[in-house]
Amino acid sequence: MSFLRRIAREPLTHFLLIGALLFGGLTVARSLRRPVVRLEAQDLNQLASYWEIQMQRPPNKAELAGIIRDRIDEELLAREALRLGLDKDDMIIRRRLAQKMSFATEDTAQVTAPSEADLRAYYARTADRYAAPARVAFQQVFFSGDRPHGGAEKAAAQALHRAEEGGRADPTGDPFLFPLAYDDVSLQDLLRDYGSAFVKELETAPIGTWQGPVLSPYGWHIVKVTARRAPPSTAFESVRDQVRDAWLADRRAEANAAFLRDLRKRYRVVVAGVPDD
């Protein structure tokens, strides 16, 4: 006992004891200051719901534990990446954040419901969006792009020249997988099959004369429009829901643009080589 009393009276013993108490206290304090990753009940329900949507059944106990573990790991890795600054100067992350901010702005924009007069006025300005595509009747002569040395375009030009000279017989070309004559076809359908240059020619060509040559994905064509039918008008009542959705989308876009204008006023933007505002 006398030995223990002597040790207890030694200054070194006091120093070690105080050091141990300080170390323990700091350890406890650091543990209390550790950031908390918390998953609430609604988070767990959301994770389970996402899993059920993908797998078409609820997760069992082991699967739910795995889902929770993965979610925690994801949160820990994301927080550590932010702590280390890995999000800095990353174009993909910046673009994603900007996109989320844009969506959030649209979601919080105070867009009042349009009146009937608003919708009808908007429809009057944008009626061409809802019109059925125009339709045409036409004939065509095809010259295959497989002809060597640009032969297809040259042959089409020669056939057009002969037709313009007033030959009695219609010009002839190569066999083609699509019809050589259409009695009544939508320009939208032709756009899908032949491309925009071909459809533009049919939209503007004089009726009753051979025109071209015009290029398609398959080769060269000369065409003769025999009839053109304007798109029928679409009644407002039949597209009212579409008009309302478009009106709301425009208002959200305007609100987002206004938000960006205000946001620019809060920052001074400096671009290399461009005079400062």
GIZI-V251742 format. One record per backbone hydrogen bond with DSSP energy under -1.0 kcal/mol. NH is the residue of the N-H (numbers start at 1). CO is the residue of the C=O. If there is no record, write none. Layout:
nh=NH co=CO
nh=NH co=CO
//
This chain:
nh=5 co=1
nh=6 co=2
nh=7 co=3
nh=8 co=4
nh=9 co=5
nh=10 co=7
nh=14 co=10
nh=15 co=11
nh=16 co=12
nh=17 co=13
nh=18 co=14
nh=19 co=15
nh=20 co=16
nh=21 co=17
nh=22 co=18
nh=23 co=19
nh=24 co=20
nh=25 co=21
nh=26 co=22
nh=27 co=23
nh=28 co=24
nh=29 co=25
nh=30 co=26
nh=31 co=27
nh=32 co=28
nh=33 co=29
nh=44 co=40
nh=45 co=41
nh=46 co=42
nh=47 co=43
nh=48 co=44
nh=49 co=45
nh=50 co=46
nh=51 co=47
nh=52 co=48
nh=53 co=49
nh=54 co=50
nh=55 co=51
nh=56 co=52
nh=64 co=60
nh=65 co=61
nh=66 co=62
nh=67 co=63
nh=68 co=64
nh=69 co=65
nh=70 co=66
nh=71 co=67
nh=72 co=68
nh=73 co=69
nh=74 co=70
nh=75 co=71
nh=76 co=72
nh=77 co=73
nh=78 co=74
nh=79 co=75
nh=80 co=76
nh=81 co=77
nh=82 co=78
nh=83 co=79
nh=84 co=80
nh=86 co=81
nh=88 co=85
nh=90 co=87
nh=94 co=90
nh=95 co=91
nh=96 co=92
nh=97 co=93
nh=98 co=94
nh=99 co=95
nh=100 co=96
nh=101 co=97
nh=102 co=98
nh=103 co=99
nh=104 co=100
nh=105 co=101
nh=106 co=102
nh=107 co=103
nh=108 co=104
nh=111 co=109
nh=119 co=115
nh=120 co=116
nh=121 co=117
nh=122 co=118
nh=123 co=119
nh=124 co=120
nh=125 co=121
nh=126 co=122
nh=129 co=126
nh=130 co=127
nh=135 co=229
nh=136 co=185
nh=137 co=227
nh=138 co=182
nh=139 co=224
nh=140 co=180
nh=141 co=222
nh=143 co=220
nh=145 co=218
nh=147 co=144
nh=151 co=148
nh=154 co=150
nh=155 co=151
nh=156 co=152
nh=157 co=153
nh=158 co=154
nh=159 co=155
nh=160 co=156
nh=161 co=157
nh=162 co=158
nh=163 co=159
nh=164 co=160
nh=165 co=161
nh=166 co=163
nh=167 co=162
nh=174 co=142
nh=182 co=138
nh=185 co=136
nh=187 co=134
nh=190 co=186
nh=191 co=187
nh=192 co=188
nh=193 co=189
nh=194 co=190
nh=195 co=191
nh=199 co=195
nh=200 co=196
nh=201 co=197
nh=202 co=198
nh=203 co=199
nh=204 co=200
nh=205 co=201
nh=208 co=225
nh=211 co=223
nh=214 co=221
nh=216 co=219
nh=220 co=143
nh=221 co=214
nh=222 co=141
nh=223 co=211
nh=224 co=139
nh=226 co=137
nh=227 co=137
nh=229 co=135
nh=239 co=236
nh=243 co=239
nh=244 co=240
nh=245 co=241
nh=246 co=242
nh=247 co=243
nh=248 co=244
nh=249 co=245
nh=250 co=246
nh=251 co=247
nh=252 co=248
nh=253 co=249
nh=254 co=250
nh=255 co=251
nh=256 co=252
nh=257 co=253
nh=258 co=254
nh=259 co=255
nh=260 co=256
nh=261 co=257
nh=262 co=258
nh=263 co=259
nh=264 co=260
nh=265 co=261
nh=266 co=263
nh=267 co=264
nh=274 co=271
//
